[in-house]
């Protein structure tokens, strides 16, 4: 089926998987009004001139969604990706409408929990007792601000109240997987409420390490949250929360994406035990879900923080203060080559902490004029300590990016980033149908980097030694305006046009003497998005149809690359460079159809066309031409994302309800890599997955049986190549298979 036919079929059938409503729909209706805070005030979803999807906590629990990375299956334009061989939390990132970021730099999609910005290492924490999740597509620079030039994910927790309520749930599945969670909230005293929630989970994973005879991608996680809420305390409402999560295990493993490659160590600088050894990337290539690395690939992380929110109604406006503190610590050691013999060892220790403060005034919405004004500040510190040691020598290809040689890379850095911003937005109802909105934010960030980089590599007779410990400082600022015009054609139908800008502050990359990185400061990354949208409830609200057309211009994208340390040596070091210009354009569709109350047909579709307008991936050297990638699509961005689900609720009597659900999702092909001499672009093929679940509920309890990937489809979720050699085959090629078929069951009880 051609891509054009896929689009026509999808629009005709409107059987996509759309976000579930925040409340149950009335008979014959697609959904009740969903209340969101996309513009920092409570509004009905269909009245907001912003491309936003809202998924209730109840819907997430029913679907078994426990992390942000799992949301892409139910949200158009949102894609979760992972890159490189270190498949830990540092390597995960989000893109919206093709605007994203490689994990070595600041993200372009911000994740917020109750208004607190989550650090780039900590946004993958498990969900705990949520009210809803909002996904805002397109730049959100005016109101959300920091690192939201692609969009924002706003996670809203369920606040404790006077109602005593609780929930316990458990899930078991194949691959030794289980998860348990519990939450309870209610009153402690008059006007004082508390809530506590926690979870624990484990999995053996579906990859097996043949060399070590063990599960490769096992993981244990546990965590919890405590909340205290006081209302009507001298006119104030106070919410204090704290949370903690710990994770440990092994990396998501790589196996061969192509046939195994034999490599012989010949370098006299290599350890004596390794000289003359023939290394094979995976002699069992063709056996799926296996890897052959000799190292354990251990990873552990801690993610915790606290937040204090204080609100007071001061008459014409509500004053809100949000103070947040986040701290993340991640440690790992990993095998860089998936080879049974010791050819490289790599490790990293990363620590990040952020203290933030926001003050916000939101006007009383009575009358045609409403407004928001505020200020935001933060202090962030990131400590990185990475070490790579490797040796190789071969006529077939290099290992771990070393060429025919032996060496190490020690990369330590402390990066401090302090920022201040002021922002505001004014909304004016020109008529009962027409609304004009204008917003803006000014951001100022000061960055200091204290590096300690040491590289020592021998390639044959060539020795490369590089060291740099020069501290650097620089300030960056940006202005992010936005405007929108919306019109209600009739009750239930809204059209809008908007223009919005996004800003991501600059910084520093590795400064290496006598290379293009000699004075390597990164400029600000900015975006400008034009959008036309439609939000419609049709046929007595039996059909909900939301659509958006967008065109986004990007300037000075911050992308990961590798720079050759010395021309002709073949020794590359990871770095980050600004891309000149790029753009993303496309269409998004969301719909829910409920012709009768028991039947729900829902889904989404997104088409995202990205292009670099100006991108030199590798500068020219004395021995190699420049790698000009103008006209190339962005890496890690599928052009097509689509999904569909159908469910029907059978009332069996005696308060029993049986609900079968079948869903499908399509992920289009995408490029991965960096498009340079070290890591070229390669393609991951498209794939389609089918899932099903059958739930039986009676009053407060529910039992669900599910199967994921019904057809046991084998597909690559990620793929990686190392730098080329001087002779065939030139690359070592690894792939990360997606999960095979998995059966499981969930149980929950609400009280």
Secondary structure per residue as TSV (DSSP state, phi and psi in degrees):
chain	resnum	aa	ss	phi	psi
A	1	X	-	360.0	130.8
A	2	X	-	-73.9	161.8
A	3	X	H	-63.4	-37.1
A	4	X	H	-62.7	-40.7
A	5	X	H	-66.8	-36.5
A	6	X	H	-59.8	-44.3
A	7	X	H	-64.6	-45.5
A	8	X	H	-62.6	-42.7
A	9	X	H	-62.9	-42.1
A	10	X	H	-65.6	-43.0
A	11	X	H	-67.4	-33.6
A	12	X	H	-72.0	-42.2
A	13	X	H	-84.3	-26.5
A	14	X	-	46.4	35.1
A	15	X	-	-100.0	69.7
A	16	X	-	-112.0	166.8
A	17	X	-	-92.6	103.1
A	18	X	-	-100.9	163.5
A	19	X	-	-58.8	139.9
A	20	X	-	-72.0	150.4
A	21	X	-	-70.8	157.4
A	22	X	S	-77.1	-17.5
A	23	X	S	-133.4	165.6
A	24	X	-	-69.8	146.4
A	25	X	-	-81.7	153.1
A	26	X	-	-72.4	167.7
A	27	X	T	-58.7	131.0
A	28	X	T	76.2	8.2
A	29	X	-	-112.5	149.9
A	30	X	S	-69.2	-42.3
A	31	X	-	-169.8	153.9
A	32	X	-	-74.6	174.7
A	33	X	-	-63.6	131.5
A	34	X	-	-102.2	124.5
A	35	X	E	-92.6	127.2
A	36	X	E	-129.0	167.2
A	37	X	-	-124.2	40.7
A	38	X	T	-62.0	-26.4
A	39	X	T	-112.0	30.6
A	40	X	S	63.1	20.1
A	41	X	S	-145.5	152.8
A	42	X	-	-72.0	121.9
A	43	X	E	-144.6	155.8
A	44	X	E	-69.1	137.6
A	45	X	G	-52.9	-43.2
A	46	X	G	-76.4	-6.7
A	47	X	G	-99.5	-2.7
A	48	X	-	-95.4	121.6
A	49	X	S	-79.5	54.4
A	50	X	S	-138.7	141.6
A	51	X	-	-75.9	97.8
A	52	X	E	-134.9	137.2
A	53	X	E	-110.8	139.4
A	54	X	E	-125.4	130.4
A	55	X	E	-125.2	124.1
A	56	X	E	-74.4	156.9
A	57	X	H	-61.5	-36.1
A	58	X	H	-62.4	-44.0
A	59	X	H	-64.4	-38.4
A	60	X	H	-63.9	-41.8
A	61	X	H	-64.5	-42.0
A	62	X	H	-63.9	-34.6
A	63	X	H	-85.9	-7.5
A	64	X	T	74.7	23.3
A	65	X	-	-84.4	122.8
A	66	X	-	-123.3	-4.4
A	67	X	S	-143.8	156.3
A	68	X	G	-57.5	-36.6
A	69	X	G	-63.4	-17.1
A	70	X	G	-90.1	-1.3
A	71	X	G	-76.2	-19.8
A	72	X	G	-64.2	-22.2
A	73	X	G	-69.8	-15.3
A	74	X	G	-126.6	15.9
A	75	X	S	-137.7	121.7
A	76	X	T	-67.8	142.4
A	77	X	T	80.1	-10.5
A	78	X	E	-98.7	130.5
A	79	X	E	-138.1	135.1
A	80	X	E	-101.5	133.7
A	81	X	E	-136.8	160.9
A	82	X	E	-140.1	146.9
A	83	X	-	-140.5	160.6
A	84	X	S	74.8	-177.4
A	85	X	S	-89.0	-19.3
A	86	X	-	-87.0	89.7
A	87	X	-	-87.1	53.2
A	88	X	S	-105.9	-171.8
A	89	X	G	-63.1	-25.1
A	90	X	G	-65.3	-24.4
A	91	X	G	-96.1	5.3
A	92	X	E	-97.3	139.7
A	93	X	E	-156.3	162.5
A	94	X	E	-109.3	145.9
A	95	X	E	-124.9	145.2
A	96	X	E	-128.0	123.7
A	97	X	T	56.9	32.6
A	98	X	T	82.5	-5.4
A	99	X	B	-93.9	114.2
A	100	X	-	-152.0	-152.8
A	101	X	-	-164.0	143.0
A	102	X	-	-72.2	151.2
A	103	X	T	-72.5	-1.6
A	104	X	T	-83.9	-5.7
A	105	X	S	-127.9	178.6
A	106	X	-	-61.3	147.2
A	107	X	-	-72.9	162.8
A	108	X	S	-107.0	-6.6
A	109	X	E	-119.8	113.4
A	110	X	E	-84.1	142.5
A	111	X	E	-114.3	128.4
A	112	X	E	-125.6	137.8
A	113	X	E	-117.2	113.8
A	114	X	T	51.7	40.4
A	115	X	T	85.3	-3.1
A	116	X	E	-97.9	125.7
A	117	X	E	-67.2	131.4
A	118	X	-	-92.8	136.8
A	119	X	-	-62.9	157.9
A	120	X	T	-62.2	-22.6
A	121	X	T	-91.4	-7.2
A	122	X	T	-120.1	4.1
A	123	X	T	-77.6	-8.4
A	124	X	T	-87.8	9.1
A	125	X	-	-60.5	152.3
A	126	X	-	-67.6	150.9
A	127	X	-	-72.5	143.3
A	128	X	-	-138.6	112.1
A	129	X	S	48.5	68.6
A	130	X	E	-94.7	149.8
A	131	X	E	-83.8	-46.1
A	132	X	E	-171.6	168.3
A	133	X	E	-126.7	131.2
A	134	X	E	-112.1	131.3
A	135	X	E	-113.7	112.6
A	136	X	E	-101.1	122.7
A	137	X	E	-102.2	139.1
A	138	X	S	95.1	164.8
A	139	X	-	-57.8	136.6
A	140	X	-	-122.3	37.2
A	141	X	T	-63.8	-33.0
A	142	X	T	-68.3	-48.6
A	143	X	T	-102.8	-38.6
A	144	X	T	-89.5	-35.8
A	145	X	-	81.3	-107.0
A	146	X	T	-59.1	126.5
A	147	X	T	54.2	44.9
A	148	X	-	-126.4	32.4
A	149	X	S	-70.8	-20.5
A	150	X	S	-94.5	-29.3
A	151	X	E	153.9	-170.7
A	152	X	E	-146.1	148.6
A	153	X	E	-115.4	115.7
A	154	X	E	-108.2	114.6
A	155	X	E	-101.3	123.6
A	156	X	E	-114.4	118.0
A	157	X	E	-81.1	159.9
A	158	X	-	-81.3	123.6
A	159	X	-	-85.3	141.3
A	160	X	-	-66.3	148.4
A	161	X	-	-143.9	-169.6
A	162	X	S	-71.0	-15.4
A	163	X	S	-81.9	126.8
A	164	X	-	-81.0	119.8
A	165	X	E	-146.7	158.2
A	166	X	E	-162.8	170.7
A	167	X	E	-156.6	138.9
A	168	X	E	-126.7	143.9
A	169	X	E	-148.6	154.9
A	170	X	E	-146.9	146.1
A	171	X	E	-138.3	138.2
A	172	X	E	-129.0	146.2
A	173	X	E	-155.4	171.7
A	174	X	T	-61.9	170.5
A	175	X	T	67.4	29.5
A	176	X	T	63.6	33.4
A	177	X	E	-98.5	136.7
A	178	X	E	-152.1	156.2
A	179	X	E	-149.6	134.5
A	180	X	E	-128.4	143.4
A	181	X	E	-147.2	157.1
A	182	X	E	-153.2	149.3
A	183	X	E	-150.5	149.2
A	184	X	E	-151.4	142.6
A	185	X	E	-150.5	156.2
A	186	X	E	167.8	-171.1
A	187	X	E	-79.7	141.8
A	188	X	E	-101.8	-36.8
A	189	X	E	-159.3	-178.9
A	190	X	T	-61.5	124.8
A	191	X	T	66.9	14.1
A	192	X	E	-129.2	124.2
A	193	X	E	-129.6	155.9
A	194	X	E	-140.7	154.7
A	195	X	E	-145.3	142.3
A	196	X	E	-137.6	140.2
A	197	X	E	-146.4	154.2
A	198	X	E	-159.9	165.0
A	199	X	E	-151.7	161.4
A	200	X	E	-147.8	141.6
A	201	X	E	-148.9	157.1
A	202	X	E	-152.2	154.2
A	203	X	E	-153.2	145.3
A	204	X	-	-83.6	-18.5
A	205	X	-	80.4	168.6
A	206	X	S	-108.5	-0.1
A	207	X	-	-97.9	143.9
A	208	X	E	-124.2	134.3
A	209	X	E	-89.8	112.3
A	210	X	T	-70.5	-38.8
A	211	X	T	-63.0	-45.6
A	212	X	T	-93.0	-7.4
A	213	X	T	53.8	56.2
A	214	X	E	-155.5	163.4
A	215	X	E	-67.6	136.9
A	216	X	S	-93.6	-38.2
A	217	X	S	-112.7	43.7
A	218	X	-	-76.1	155.8
A	219	X	E	-155.5	136.1
A	220	X	E	-118.2	132.3
A	221	X	E	-137.2	145.7
A	222	X	E	-155.3	156.4
A	223	X	E	-176.8	176.6
A	224	X	E	-164.1	168.2
A	225	X	E	-140.9	141.6
A	226	X	E	-123.6	133.7
A	227	X	E	-131.0	139.6
A	228	X	E	-126.1	132.2
A	229	X	E	-132.4	127.0
A	230	X	E	-120.2	132.2
A	231	X	E	-120.3	153.3
A	232	X	E	54.1	48.0
A	233	X	E	-103.6	89.6
A	234	X	T	62.9	31.3
A	235	X	T	88.1	-1.6
A	236	X	E	-102.5	153.7
A	237	X	E	-120.2	129.4
A	238	X	E	-124.5	133.5
A	239	X	E	-128.2	118.4
A	240	X	E	-116.1	130.8
A	241	X	E	-140.1	151.2
A	242	X	E	-143.4	145.7
A	243	X	E	-144.0	158.6
A	244	X	E	-149.1	138.9
A	245	X	E	-143.6	139.4
A	246	X	E	-129.9	141.8
A	247	X	E	-138.8	140.3
A	248	X	E	-151.1	154.7
A	249	X	E	158.6	-145.1
A	250	X	E	-122.7	159.8
A	251	X	-	-63.9	155.1
A	252	X	-	-61.1	123.9
A	253	X	-	-88.1	155.0
A	254	X	-	-103.7	142.5
A	255	X	E	-121.5	-179.6
A	256	X	E	-71.2	133.8
A	257	X	S	-90.7	-16.4
A	258	X	S	-134.8	-178.5
A	259	X	S	-61.5	153.4
A	260	X	-	-62.0	149.2
A	261	X	-	-120.0	133.1
A	262	X	E	-92.9	135.2
A	263	X	E	-137.7	135.6
A	264	X	E	-114.7	130.5
A	265	X	-	-78.1	120.2
A	266	X	-	-122.0	-10.6
A	267	X	-	-67.5	124.7
A	268	X	T	-66.7	-16.3
A	269	X	T	-81.2	-11.1
A	270	X	S	-70.3	156.3
A	271	X	-	-53.5	143.8
A	272	X	G	-55.6	-38.4
A	273	X	G	-66.1	-19.3
A	274	X	G	-97.5	-15.0
A	275	X	T	-64.8	134.1
A	276	X	T	80.5	-2.0
A	277	X	-	-75.7	136.8
A	278	X	E	-93.7	121.0
A	279	X	E	-100.6	138.0
A	280	X	E	-123.6	126.5
A	281	X	S	-63.2	-36.2
A	282	X	-	-170.8	97.1
A	283	X	T	-65.3	-13.3
A	284	X	T	-102.1	25.6
A	285	X	T	-54.5	136.6
A	286	X	T	105.6	-24.6
A	287	X	S	-85.1	115.5
A	288	X	T	-73.4	152.4
A	289	X	T	63.3	32.8
A	290	X	E	-125.5	153.8
A	291	X	E	-139.2	165.2
A	292	X	-	-130.4	14.0
A	293	X	-	-68.3	150.3
A	294	X	S	-90.7	-19.9
A	295	X	S	-88.9	160.4
A	296	X	-	-78.3	-23.4
A	297	X	-	58.5	55.9
A	298	X	E	-83.5	147.9
A	299	X	E	-148.6	141.1
A	300	X	E	-146.7	151.1
A	301	X	E	-153.3	151.8
A	302	X	E	-126.7	137.8
A	303	X	E	-139.9	115.6
A	304	X	E	-149.1	165.5
A	305	X	E	179.7	179.7
A	306	X	E	-144.9	155.3
A	307	X	E	-143.6	144.1
A	308	X	E	-128.7	119.7
A	309	X	E	-117.6	125.6
A	310	X	E	-124.1	128.6
A	311	X	E	-126.7	144.4
A	312	X	E	-147.8	132.0
A	313	X	E	-82.9	116.1
A	314	X	-	-108.9	23.6
A	315	X	S	101.4	-91.9
A	316	X	S	-74.7	-8.5
A	317	X	E	-156.6	164.7
A	318	X	E	-109.2	125.8
A	319	X	E	-95.5	128.4
A	320	X	E	-126.1	132.5
A	321	X	E	-117.6	129.4
A	322	X	E	-125.9	115.3
A	323	X	E	-111.2	129.5
A	324	X	E	-133.1	145.1
A	325	X	E	-135.1	128.0
A	326	X	E	-129.9	143.4
A	327	X	E	-141.9	133.1
A	328	X	E	-132.5	139.6
A	329	X	E	-134.7	127.7
A	330	X	E	-132.4	134.5
A	331	X	E	-133.7	136.7
A	332	X	E	-152.2	157.4
A	333	X	E	-137.1	134.2
A	334	X	E	-147.2	156.8
A	335	X	-	-90.3	120.2
A	336	X	S	-88.2	-3.3
A	337	X	S	-133.0	-9.1
A	338	X	-	59.3	32.4
A	339	X	-	-113.0	144.6
A	340	X	S	-69.9	-27.9
A	341	X	S	-92.9	146.2
A	342	X	-	-64.4	109.5
A	343	X	-	-123.5	-14.6
A	344	X	E	-162.7	152.0
A	345	X	E	-137.9	136.2
A	346	X	E	-137.1	143.4
A	347	X	E	-148.6	158.4
A	348	X	E	-151.9	141.0
A	349	X	E	-127.0	121.2
A	350	X	E	-129.3	133.2
A	351	X	E	-129.9	138.9
A	352	X	E	-142.2	136.5
A	353	X	E	-142.5	145.3
A	354	X	E	-137.9	131.4
A	355	X	E	-114.6	125.8
A	356	X	E	-133.3	153.9
A	357	X	E	-144.3	129.9
A	358	X	E	-128.8	136.9
A	359	X	E	-119.5	131.9
A	360	X	E	-141.4	133.4
A	361	X	E	-111.3	124.5
A	362	X	E	-119.9	124.1
A	363	X	E	-70.9	159.1
A	364	X	-	-65.7	130.8
A	365	X	-	-81.9	3.8
A	366	X	-	-67.8	135.4
A	367	X	S	94.7	173.7
A	368	X	S	-76.0	-17.8
A	369	X	E	-107.4	130.3
A	370	X	E	-135.1	154.1
A	371	X	E	-153.0	161.2
A	372	X	E	-136.6	138.1
A	373	X	E	-141.8	144.7
A	374	X	E	-168.9	176.7
A	375	X	E	-140.7	151.9
A	376	X	E	-142.7	140.7
A	377	X	E	-143.4	154.0
A	378	X	E	-153.1	156.7
A	379	X	E	-130.9	127.4
A	380	X	E	-131.3	142.1
A	381	X	E	-132.6	131.3
A	382	X	E	-125.0	122.0
A	383	X	E	-112.4	125.0
A	384	X	E	-123.7	136.1
A	385	X	E	-140.7	104.9
A	386	X	E	-124.8	140.1
A	387	X	E	-136.2	132.8
A	388	X	E	-129.0	128.7
A	389	X	E	-124.3	135.1
A	390	X	E	-154.3	158.3
A	391	X	E	-149.5	148.2
A	392	X	E	-168.7	167.6
A	393	X	-	-172.6	125.0
A	394	X	-	-163.4	155.0
A	395	X	S	-97.9	-1.5
A	396	X	S	-101.4	-32.1
A	397	X	-	163.3	160.3
A	398	X	-	-79.2	162.6
A	399	X	S	-118.8	135.5
A	400	X	T	56.0	27.7
A	401	X	T	74.1	22.4
A	402	X	-	-101.0	-17.2
A	403	X	-	71.4	-163.3
A	404	X	S	-82.1	85.2
A	405	X	E	-174.3	-168.7
A	406	X	E	-139.2	145.4
A	407	X	E	173.8	-172.2
A	408	X	E	-150.2	157.9
A	409	X	E	-128.6	120.4
A	410	X	E	-112.9	119.2
A	411	X	E	-128.2	101.5
A	412	X	E	-114.3	145.2
A	413	X	E	-161.3	145.2
A	414	X	E	-118.9	124.1
A	415	X	E	-119.3	120.8
A	416	X	E	-109.2	133.1
A	417	X	E	-134.6	119.0
A	418	X	E	-116.1	139.8
A	419	X	E	-143.2	152.8
A	420	X	E	-135.6	147.4
A	421	X	E	-151.5	148.4
A	422	X	E	-123.1	145.5
A	423	X	E	-149.7	163.4
A	424	X	E	-169.5	162.3
A	425	X	E	-151.5	141.3
A	426	X	E	-123.9	129.7
A	427	X	E	-117.9	132.6
A	428	X	E	-133.2	125.3
A	429	X	E	-82.6	98.9
A	430	X	S	-63.1	-44.2
A	431	X	S	-135.8	-175.8
A	432	X	S	-65.9	-23.1
A	433	X	S	-102.1	-26.6
A	434	X	E	-107.1	128.5
A	435	X	E	-126.6	135.8
A	436	X	E	-112.1	134.1
A	437	X	E	-130.3	131.4
A	438	X	E	-130.1	133.0
A	439	X	E	-142.3	164.3
A	440	X	E	-164.6	155.5
A	441	X	E	-143.5	138.0
A	442	X	E	-110.7	127.8
A	443	X	E	-120.6	139.4
A	444	X	E	-132.3	128.4
A	445	X	E	-133.5	138.8
A	446	X	E	-117.9	127.2
A	447	X	E	-121.5	135.9
A	448	X	E	-128.5	132.5
A	449	X	E	-120.5	130.0
A	450	X	E	-116.9	94.7
A	451	X	E	-91.9	162.3
A	452	X	E	-148.3	85.0
A	453	X	E	-104.7	129.0
A	454	X	E	-135.1	125.5
A	455	X	E	-128.4	127.4
A	456	X	E	-136.6	112.9
A	457	X	E	-137.8	137.4
A	458	X	E	-116.0	124.2
A	459	X	E	-119.8	102.0
A	460	X	T	61.1	-121.2
A	461	X	T	-90.8	-4.0
A	462	X	E	-91.5	127.9
A	463	X	E	-115.2	128.5
A	464	X	E	-115.1	121.3
A	465	X	E	-127.1	122.8
A	466	X	E	-132.5	135.4
A	467	X	E	-142.3	143.3
A	468	X	E	-153.6	128.2
A	469	X	-	-139.5	36.6
A	470	X	-	-90.2	117.1
A	471	X	-	-69.7	150.5
A	472	X	E	-137.4	149.3
A	473	X	E	-137.0	145.3
A	474	X	E	-164.0	148.9
A	475	X	E	-109.5	146.6
A	476	X	E	-133.4	145.0
A	477	X	E	-144.0	163.0
A	478	X	E	-160.7	152.0
A	479	X	E	-117.1	127.0
A	480	X	E	-124.6	91.0
A	481	X	E	-87.3	162.8
A	482	X	E	-150.6	156.0
A	483	X	E	-153.4	145.3
A	484	X	E	-148.1	152.3
A	485	X	E	-132.9	122.0
A	486	X	E	-124.6	151.0
A	487	X	E	-142.0	129.2
A	488	X	E	-89.5	105.1
A	489	X	E	-63.1	-38.3
A	490	X	E	-164.8	168.7
A	491	X	T	-54.6	124.1
A	492	X	T	94.2	-2.5
A	493	X	E	-131.1	118.3
A	494	X	E	-124.0	133.7
A	495	X	E	-119.5	150.1
A	496	X	E	-151.1	156.6
A	497	X	E	-131.1	139.6
A	498	X	E	-146.9	157.3
A	499	X	E	-136.2	132.0
A	500	X	E	-145.7	151.8
A	501	X	E	-119.8	155.0
A	502	X	E	-131.2	158.0
A	503	X	E	-141.5	133.3
A	504	X	E	-130.0	122.3
A	505	X	-	-63.9	154.2
A	506	X	-	-75.4	-170.6
A	507	X	E	-179.5	-147.3
A	508	X	E	-133.7	150.8
A	509	X	-	-116.4	-173.6
A	510	X	-	-66.9	129.1
A	511	X	-	-97.1	112.7
A	512	X	-	-119.0	120.8
A	513	X	T	-58.2	145.9
A	514	X	T	62.2	30.4
A	515	X	S	-137.6	172.9
A	516	X	T	-59.8	-9.1
A	517	X	T	-96.5	16.0
A	518	X	T	-61.7	-39.7
A	519	X	T	-129.2	67.5
A	520	X	-	-91.9	81.1
A	521	X	E	-99.4	142.2
A	522	X	E	-95.8	133.3
A	523	X	-	-77.1	166.4
A	524	X	-	-57.7	145.7
A	525	X	E	-103.1	130.2
A	526	X	E	-131.6	157.1
A	527	X	E	-138.0	150.6
A	528	X	E	-133.1	119.5
A	529	X	E	-117.8	130.0
A	530	X	E	-108.9	137.6
A	531	X	E	-146.4	140.7
A	532	X	E	-121.0	133.6
A	533	X	E	-137.7	157.2
A	534	X	E	-134.9	133.3
A	535	X	E	-129.1	119.6
A	536	X	E	-139.7	131.5
A	537	X	E	-107.2	118.5
A	538	X	E	-120.4	162.7
A	539	X	T	52.7	58.0
A	540	X	T	56.8	36.8
A	541	X	T	64.7	24.0
A	542	X	T	-78.3	-18.2
A	543	X	E	-128.8	129.2
A	544	X	E	-114.2	125.4
A	545	X	E	-132.2	117.8
A	546	X	E	-120.5	133.1
A	547	X	E	-137.4	154.0
A	548	X	E	-149.3	136.4
A	549	X	E	-110.0	136.2
A	550	X	E	-141.5	153.8
A	551	X	E	-140.8	119.6
A	552	X	E	-118.3	126.3
A	553	X	E	-100.5	133.1
A	554	X	E	-118.9	140.3
A	555	X	E	-130.7	134.3
A	556	X	E	57.0	47.1
A	557	X	E	-57.0	139.9
A	558	X	E	-97.3	106.4
A	559	X	E	-122.4	147.2
A	560	X	E	-71.4	142.0
A	561	X	E	-152.4	-173.3
A	562	X	E	-134.2	141.2
A	563	X	E	-116.3	134.1
A	564	X	E	-72.3	123.1
A	565	X	S	-66.1	-40.3
A	566	X	S	-140.5	125.8
A	567	X	T	-53.0	131.3
A	568	X	T	86.4	-7.9
A	569	X	S	-82.9	-24.4
A	570	X	-	77.0	12.8
A	571	X	-	-98.0	118.4
A	572	X	E	-116.4	150.8
A	573	X	E	-128.1	137.3
A	574	X	E	-60.8	142.3
A	575	X	E	-156.1	-175.0
A	576	X	E	-138.3	135.9
A	577	X	E	-132.4	156.6
A	578	X	E	-80.9	132.9
A	579	X	E	-90.3	141.6
A	580	X	E	-59.9	-67.8
A	581	X	E	-146.0	155.8
A	582	X	E	-160.6	170.9
A	583	X	E	-150.1	158.8
A	584	X	E	-137.8	135.8
A	585	X	E	-143.5	153.3
A	586	X	E	171.5	-165.8
A	587	X	E	-139.7	147.1
A	588	X	E	-130.9	140.4
A	589	X	E	-134.5	132.6
A	590	X	E	-128.6	141.3
A	591	X	E	-153.6	150.9
A	592	X	E	-133.7	130.1
A	593	X	E	-122.8	126.5
A	594	X	-	-131.9	81.3
A	595	X	S	-61.9	-33.6
A	596	X	S	-135.6	157.8
A	597	X	T	-56.3	-43.6
A	598	X	T	-70.4	-21.5
A	599	X	E	-98.7	131.0
A	600	X	E	-132.7	118.9
A	601	X	E	-116.1	126.8
A	602	X	E	-147.3	160.0
A	603	X	E	172.1	-177.1
A	604	X	E	-151.8	161.5
A	605	X	E	-148.4	140.6
A	606	X	E	-139.7	139.3
A	607	X	E	-120.4	121.7
A	608	X	E	-128.3	113.3
A	609	X	E	-106.6	114.1
A	610	X	E	-115.2	150.5
A	611	X	E	-151.8	138.7
A	612	X	E	-80.6	125.0
A	613	X	E	-88.9	-23.8
A	614	X	E	-156.0	105.7
A	615	X	-	-154.8	110.7
A	616	X	E	-102.1	102.6
A	617	X	E	-70.1	-36.3
A	618	X	E	-134.2	119.9
A	619	X	-	-62.1	155.1
A	620	X	-	-65.5	143.9
A	621	X	-	-123.7	-180.0
A	622	X	S	-65.3	-21.4
A	623	X	S	-116.7	-5.3
A	624	X	S	-146.1	143.4
A	625	X	-	-74.9	167.7
A	626	X	-	-70.0	148.4
A	627	X	E	-97.5	94.9
A	628	X	E	-89.8	116.7
A	629	X	-	-110.0	23.4
A	630	X	T	-59.2	134.0
A	631	X	T	91.6	-8.9
A	632	X	-	-81.8	144.0
A	633	X	-	-69.0	154.2
A	634	X	-	-64.7	145.4
A	635	X	T	-71.5	155.7
A	636	X	T	63.8	26.3
A	637	X	-	-129.0	101.3
A	638	X	-	-65.6	137.1
A	639	X	S	-69.9	-35.8
A	640	X	E	-118.3	131.0
A	641	X	E	-132.9	129.4
A	642	X	E	-150.8	154.2
A	643	X	E	-157.2	160.7
A	644	X	E	-148.8	147.1
A	645	X	E	-146.7	148.4
A	646	X	E	-135.9	133.4
A	647	X	E	-143.6	154.7
A	648	X	E	-140.1	129.6
A	649	X	E	-95.2	114.0
A	650	X	E	-95.5	118.7
A	651	X	E	-84.8	111.3
A	652	X	E	-91.0	-3.9
A	653	X	E	88.9	164.1
A	654	X	T	58.7	30.7
A	655	X	T	67.6	18.6
A	656	X	E	-95.6	134.6
A	657	X	E	-128.7	129.2
A	658	X	E	-112.9	124.9
A	659	X	E	-128.5	104.1
A	660	X	E	-83.7	144.1
A	661	X	E	-139.6	130.8
A	662	X	E	-123.8	134.0
A	663	X	E	-135.8	156.5
A	664	X	E	-139.2	144.8
A	665	X	E	-141.1	145.7
A	666	X	E	-120.2	129.7
A	667	X	E	-118.6	118.7
A	668	X	-	-72.2	169.3
A	669	X	-	-66.2	157.5
A	670	X	E	-151.4	158.0
A	671	X	E	-87.2	146.5
A	672	X	E	-131.5	164.9
A	673	X	S	105.2	-168.2
A	674	X	-	-121.0	-4.9
A	675	X	S	71.6	20.3
A	676	X	S	-117.6	-172.7
A	677	X	S	-68.0	-25.7
A	678	X	S	-84.3	-47.5
A	679	X	S	-132.1	93.3
A	680	X	-	-73.3	168.0
A	681	X	-	-71.8	134.4
A	682	X	E	-132.4	168.0
A	683	X	E	-111.9	139.3
A	684	X	E	-106.1	127.7
A	685	X	-	-69.2	158.4
A	686	X	-	-70.3	162.4
A	687	X	E	-153.2	159.1
A	688	X	E	-127.0	136.1
A	689	X	E	-127.4	143.8
A	690	X	E	-121.5	134.0
A	691	X	E	-125.7	160.8
A	692	X	E	-150.7	151.1
A	693	X	E	-149.3	153.9
A	694	X	E	-130.6	117.0
A	695	X	E	-113.6	143.0
A	696	X	E	-127.4	122.9
A	697	X	E	-130.2	151.3
A	698	X	E	-148.4	108.4
A	699	X	T	59.1	-121.2
A	700	X	T	-82.5	-10.5
A	701	X	E	-110.6	156.3
A	702	X	E	-148.8	141.1
A	703	X	E	-125.0	132.4
A	704	X	E	-128.5	129.7
A	705	X	E	-107.0	136.2
A	706	X	E	-140.4	158.4
A	707	X	E	-138.6	129.5
A	708	X	E	-105.0	143.8
A	709	X	S	55.4	63.6
A	710	X	T	-52.7	-43.0
A	711	X	T	-81.9	5.5
A	712	X	-	53.0	45.7
A	713	X	-	-67.9	129.5
A	714	X	-	-93.6	126.1
A	715	X	-	-151.6	158.6
A	716	X	E	-97.2	122.6
A	717	X	E	-82.4	-26.2
A	718	X	E	-153.3	162.5
A	719	X	E	-152.7	149.5
A	720	X	E	-147.3	140.3
A	721	X	E	-125.6	146.2
A	722	X	-	-92.9	-177.3
A	723	X	-	-69.0	156.4
A	724	X	-	-74.7	157.9
A	725	X	-	-103.0	-178.1
A	726	X	S	-85.9	-8.8
A	727	X	S	-143.7	165.9
A	728	X	T	-60.1	151.3
A	729	X	T	-81.3	-14.7
A	730	X	-	93.6	-21.3
A	731	X	-	-141.8	150.1
A	732	X	-	-99.8	132.9
A	733	X	E	-125.4	113.9
A	734	X	E	-113.5	158.6
A	735	X	E	-139.6	148.0
A	736	X	E	-106.6	104.3
A	737	X	E	-67.8	145.9
A	738	X	-	-73.6	170.4
A	739	X	-	-68.0	138.0
A	740	X	-	-75.3	-173.1
A	741	X	-	-59.0	140.2
A	742	X	E	-142.0	127.0
A	743	X	E	-100.1	148.0
A	744	X	E	-166.9	178.6
A	745	X	E	-147.3	149.5
A	746	X	E	-128.1	148.3
A	747	X	E	-133.1	140.4
A	748	X	E	-144.5	152.6
A	749	X	E	-141.7	125.7
A	750	X	E	-106.0	142.0
A	751	X	-	-144.4	360.0
